[in-house]
Amino acid sequence: MRRLRFNGSGSGVDGCPSVHEDLDSGEIVVHGPPLTDPAETAQLQHLSPGETAIVVPRDVLADFGPKEVSQVPHMIGLKEFPKLFTTLKHTAWRLESRRRYASDELTPTYAQFLRGEPVSWDGVDAEWCANRREQTALGKRFERVRIVDDPPTPGQLYLLNNARRNSAVGEDIRCLWRRDAERLHLPEEDFWIIDSRLVALLHFEGDDLTGVELITEPARVNSYAQIRDAAMHHAIPYQQLAAQVAAAD
């Protein structure tokens, strides 16, 4: 059972709307008049079944909401992560900065690649490819910028080959030499930006992906959006970088 503390109310008559705080979790409970007009509730984004929208005067939150926010990472598991790519509204953008990914090296296609054999991407991750095709057919955009060392690592060369598969299902794949990324002060982080409102920051132990942190605080999301804009401006199509790599061999 929650232990709730009454923080205050904007009404001196009936105590509504009011703000309470969960003493254990720090969550805020607000009650007030519901928003019931169908034309108004239809404008709300991400209102799930069972949820109720309420109307609260701005000064109630300013006066009685928490003044200091402690940033507790909101982590999701790897099984929940793919849901982000079926619920997005319009865009998903990825920065890849790592030199190798352990998950790639466990695949049969990676073994083919290391043996110098032509890699056939037909049928690989069929469900993933079907999702990308379905989402892009709806007009949604999937884009990546991959940071590449000079010379590229085996893992980066594998992903350069893999870009043919991603591009075929509708992704826009671009690359950026690491020297240029360093000049632009891009972070050595891997993350997705979903609909310009949410950042999914990937957490690794060594080269293994272990979890995903969801960031929704507007100022932090905006800082990642600035990284995206700089990377997209300076990145080149993956085919162009692949040609440069081939010419250097």
PyMOL commands that set and color helices and strands:
alter all, ss='L'
color gray80, all
select helices_A, chain A and resi 38-41+58-64+81-87+104-106+108-114+126-137+154-168+178-183+218-234+238-248
alter helices_A, ss='H'
color red, helices_A
select strands_A, chain A and resi 4-9+18-22+28-31+74-76+91-96+141-148+171-177+191-194+198-205+208-215+236-237
alter strands_A, ss='S'
color yellow, strands_A
deselect
rebuild
show_as cartoon
